[in-house]
């Protein structure tokens, strides 16, 4: 149940993060996309480590 909740919330957090970054205007679209990809990779790596423990 916890896993389902986390997976359901992740896209919402990504959308919110993308929106905040775009409205702040400090980063180009490519920079924002790169940051989001890095964040997703980091989250998936953490998720894999949680299962390894």
Secondary structure, 3 states (H helix, E strand, C coil): CHHHHHHHHHHHHHHHHHHHHHHHCCCCHHHHHHHHHHHHHHHHHHHHHHHHC
